[in-house]
Amino acid sequence: MLMSDNKTIIQIVWGILLFVAGLGVFFAIPQKMADIEKSGFFPSNLFFIKFSFYLIGILLLGGGIKKIFNNFRDLNKKDS
């Protein structure tokens, strides 16, 4: 196994972790929004806060998926 193969596998694992973090953000948003609404500090900014949380989740999911696919493709090219 070459050193670049190890880096590729590490990048795939990193992509999986990004994807899982994105899923975690999506599952945590409802509870966090309820906590923010209870605090009463940001009543006029609730839409922006929710939008920001969902954007972070989408970016994490998209970045993880892109990293996984690109590195799987690179790993398959090296095997051929």
Secondary structure, 3 states (H helix, E strand, C coil): CCHHHHHHHHHHHHHHHHHHHHHHHHHHHHHHHHHHHHHCCCHHHHHHHHHHHHHHHHHHHHHHHHHHHHHHHHHHHHHC
